[in-house]
């Protein structure tokens, strides 16, 4: 019947957008005189493996946040990811080949970090983007909350305006079709963090007074700001990023 070309090449050609179960025809042709001794060839057809399970927003992998400084990573992979149809906000480029993640905000501040890039990914060509959804799921309108390359701020993307209880979406994407071998070369690690456990006075970390100083580690990373409207003691009015501790006095004098 009527034949419509879907792909053409010399020694290799790749046809995309095919319909599973339909029949397609391939012709091998020669231009000019055919010399019988040179007329033989080998031919085969291979299909591309399926895309990652989180290739689309609807299949987003759920991330669980941990308080800083802990960052519990999971492994992701971009090989054979398909074009989602969403333009790259970082670059205004399209198409974009992406995989998706989601999380439920348990704080107004969360940070997503991508690291451990495979050899086919670079910090300059791998992008990280966060979205809110008008319906708290992939069926709603997705609004960009931030977009950057992994090279920016060490691969960490932070949002401080989240609504506790809402679901947010993150995608990792590249601009070139990620089909080159091997699968491990498209690996990356991703983790989600929230403010420290003792970010609020109500969650102050207990300290145990002693005759000698026994230190514990602390961090201000991702702490939520507290606004001091007026001077108080040694603290001037202003915005402070703080964490909290408590102790039960064992002496009339204690030194912190």
C-alpha positions as CSV (number, residue, x, y, z in Angstrom):
1,X,0.0,0.0,0.0
2,X,1.0,3.6,0.6
3,X,4.4,3.8,2.3
4,X,5.4,6.7,4.5
5,X,9.0,7.2,5.5
6,X,9.6,7.3,9.2
7,X,13.4,7.0,9.2
8,X,16.3,7.0,6.8
9,X,20.1,6.5,7.2
10,X,23.2,4.8,5.9
11,X,24.6,2.0,8.1
12,X,22.3,2.7,11.1
13,X,18.9,4.4,11.4
14,X,16.7,4.8,14.4
15,X,12.9,5.1,14.2
16,X,11.0,6.7,17.1
17,X,7.3,7.2,17.9
18,X,6.4,3.7,16.6
19,X,3.1,2.0,17.4
20,X,3.6,-1.2,19.4
21,X,2.0,-4.1,17.5
22,X,2.1,-2.4,14.1
23,X,4.2,-3.7,11.2
24,X,6.9,-1.6,9.6
25,X,9.0,-2.3,6.5
26,X,12.7,-1.7,5.9
27,X,14.4,-1.5,2.6
28,X,18.1,-1.8,1.9
29,X,19.1,-0.1,-1.3
30,X,22.2,0.7,-3.5
31,X,22.8,3.7,-5.6
32,X,24.6,3.0,-8.9
33,X,25.9,-0.2,-10.4
34,X,25.7,-3.3,-8.2
35,X,28.8,-5.5,-8.2
36,X,27.6,-9.0,-7.2
37,X,30.7,-9.7,-5.1
38,X,30.0,-6.6,-3.0
39,X,26.2,-7.1,-2.6
40,X,26.0,-9.0,0.7
41,X,25.3,-7.5,4.1
42,X,24.1,-8.3,7.6
43,X,20.9,-6.7,9.0
44,X,19.3,-6.7,12.5
45,X,16.8,-4.6,14.5
46,X,17.0,-3.8,18.2
47,X,14.6,-2.1,20.3
48,X,15.3,0.5,23.0
49,X,14.7,-0.7,26.6
50,X,11.8,0.9,28.5
51,X,12.3,4.3,30.2
52,X,12.8,4.6,34.0
53,X,9.8,3.9,36.1
54,X,9.7,7.6,37.2
55,X,9.9,8.9,33.6
56,X,6.7,10.8,34.0
57,X,5.3,13.0,36.8
58,X,2.5,10.4,37.4
59,X,5.2,7.8,38.3
60,X,7.3,10.1,40.5
61,X,9.5,8.4,43.1
62,X,8.6,9.6,46.6
63,X,11.4,11.2,48.6
64,X,11.5,11.4,52.4
65,X,13.2,14.3,54.0
66,X,15.8,14.0,56.8
67,X,16.9,16.8,59.1
68,X,20.2,18.4,58.3
69,X,23.1,17.6,58.4
70,X,21.9,14.1,57.4
71,X,21.2,13.6,53.6
72,X,20.0,10.1,52.8
73,X,20.5,9.6,49.1
74,X,18.7,7.3,46.7
75,X,20.1,6.3,43.2
76,X,18.4,7.7,40.1
77,X,19.1,7.1,36.4
78,X,18.3,9.1,33.3
79,X,19.1,6.6,30.6
80,X,16.2,6.2,28.1
81,X,14.2,8.9,29.8
82,X,11.7,10.4,27.4
83,X,10.7,14.0,26.5
84,X,8.1,15.2,29.0
85,X,7.1,18.2,26.8
86,X,8.0,20.7,29.5
87,X,10.5,23.3,28.3
88,X,13.7,23.7,30.3
89,X,13.0,26.7,32.6
90,X,16.8,27.0,33.3
91,X,17.6,27.4,29.7
92,X,14.3,27.9,27.9
93,X,15.4,24.9,25.8
94,X,13.3,22.0,24.6
95,X,13.1,19.1,24.4
96,X,14.0,18.0,27.9
97,X,14.5,14.3,29.0
98,X,13.6,13.9,32.7
99,X,12.8,11.7,35.6
100,X,10.5,12.8,38.4
101,X,10.4,12.8,42.2
102,X,7.8,14.0,44.8
103,X,7.7,14.8,48.5
104,X,5.2,16.1,51.1
105,X,6.5,19.2,52.9
106,X,6.9,18.7,56.6
107,X,8.5,22.2,56.9
108,X,8.3,25.4,55.0
109,X,11.9,24.8,54.0
110,X,13.3,21.9,52.0
111,X,16.4,21.3,50.0
112,X,17.0,18.8,47.2
113,X,20.6,17.8,46.4
114,X,21.8,15.9,43.3
115,X,25.3,14.5,43.4
116,X,27.4,11.4,42.3
117,X,26.9,12.0,38.6
118,X,27.7,9.2,36.1
119,X,30.3,9.9,33.4
120,X,27.6,10.8,30.8
121,X,26.3,13.6,33.1
122,X,28.2,16.8,34.0
123,X,27.4,19.4,36.6
124,X,26.9,21.9,33.8
125,X,24.5,19.9,31.6
126,X,22.3,18.3,34.3
127,X,19.4,20.3,35.6
128,X,17.3,20.2,38.8
129,X,13.8,21.8,39.0
130,X,11.1,22.0,41.7
131,X,7.4,22.5,41.1
132,X,4.2,23.1,43.1
133,X,0.9,21.8,41.8
134,X,-2.5,23.6,41.8
135,X,-4.1,20.3,42.8
136,X,-1.4,18.7,44.9
137,X,-0.9,16.0,42.2
138,X,0.4,15.7,38.6
139,X,-3.0,16.5,37.2
140,X,-2.8,20.1,38.3
141,X,-1.0,23.1,36.9
142,X,2.7,22.9,37.7
143,X,4.4,26.1,38.8
144,X,8.1,26.5,38.8
145,X,9.7,27.1,42.2
146,X,13.3,27.0,41.1
147,X,15.6,25.7,38.4
148,X,19.4,25.4,38.2
149,X,22.2,23.2,37.0
150,X,23.8,20.7,39.4
151,X,26.9,23.0,39.2
152,X,25.0,25.7,41.0
153,X,25.4,25.7,44.8
154,X,26.8,22.2,44.8
155,X,23.8,20.6,43.3
156,X,21.4,21.8,46.0
157,X,18.1,23.5,45.2
158,X,16.3,25.1,48.2
159,X,12.8,26.5,48.6
160,X,11.8,28.4,51.8
161,X,8.1,29.1,50.9
162,X,6.5,25.7,51.0
163,X,3.2,24.9,52.6
164,X,3.3,22.1,55.2
165,X,1.2,19.1,54.0
166,X,1.4,20.0,50.3
167,X,3.0,17.7,47.7
168,X,5.8,19.1,45.6
169,X,7.5,17.7,42.5
170,X,11.2,17.6,41.5
171,X,12.6,16.6,38.1
172,X,16.2,16.0,37.0
173,X,16.7,16.5,33.3
174,X,19.1,16.8,30.4
175,X,18.7,18.4,27.0
176,X,20.3,15.6,24.9
177,X,18.5,12.2,24.4
178,X,20.1,10.0,27.0
179,X,20.6,6.7,25.1
180,X,24.3,6.4,25.0
181,X,25.8,3.4,26.8
182,X,26.1,2.3,29.5
183,X,23.3,2.6,32.0
184,X,25.6,3.2,35.0
185,X,27.0,6.3,33.2
186,X,23.6,8.0,33.6
187,X,23.4,7.4,37.4
188,X,23.0,10.1,40.0
189,X,22.2,10.4,43.7
190,X,19.4,12.5,45.1
191,X,18.3,13.4,48.6
192,X,15.9,15.6,50.4
193,X,16.6,17.6,53.6
194,X,14.6,19.7,56.0
195,X,15.7,22.1,58.9
196,X,17.6,20.7,61.9
197,X,15.6,18.9,64.6
198,X,16.2,21.7,67.1
199,X,15.2,24.5,64.7
200,X,12.4,25.6,67.2
201,X,12.6,26.2,70.9
202,X,9.9,23.5,71.4
203,X,12.3,21.0,70.0
204,X,15.4,22.1,71.9
205,X,18.2,19.6,72.1
206,X,19.0,18.7,75.8
207,X,22.6,19.4,77.0
208,X,24.0,17.5,80.0
209,X,26.1,19.8,82.3
210,X,29.3,18.2,83.6
211,X,32.6,19.0,85.3
212,X,34.3,18.8,81.9
213,X,33.1,19.9,78.5
214,X,31.6,17.1,76.4
215,X,30.7,18.6,73.1
216,X,28.0,17.5,70.6
217,X,27.9,18.6,67.0
218,X,25.4,21.2,65.8
219,X,24.4,22.8,62.5
220,X,22.6,26.0,61.3
221,X,22.1,24.6,57.8
222,X,18.6,25.2,56.5
223,X,17.5,26.8,59.8
224,X,14.4,28.9,59.6
225,X,14.8,32.6,60.4
226,X,13.5,34.2,63.6
227,X,12.8,37.9,63.5
228,X,13.7,39.9,66.6
229,X,11.7,43.1,66.4
230,X,13.6,44.9,69.2
231,X,17.0,44.5,70.9
232,X,17.1,42.0,73.7
233,X,20.1,41.6,75.9
234,X,23.2,41.1,73.7
235,X,21.0,40.5,70.6
236,X,20.2,43.4,68.2
237,X,17.0,43.7,66.4
238,X,17.1,41.7,63.1
239,X,16.7,38.4,61.4
240,X,18.4,35.4,63.0
241,X,19.0,31.9,61.8
242,X,19.0,29.8,64.9
243,X,18.8,26.4,66.6
244,X,17.9,25.7,70.2
245,X,19.3,23.8,73.2
246,X,18.2,23.3,76.8
247,X,19.8,22.1,80.0
248,X,18.8,21.5,83.6
249,X,21.0,23.4,85.9
250,X,23.2,21.2,88.1
251,X,25.0,24.2,89.7
252,X,24.3,27.9,90.3
253,X,26.8,28.7,87.6
254,X,26.9,26.9,84.2
255,X,29.1,27.8,81.2
256,X,28.0,27.1,77.6
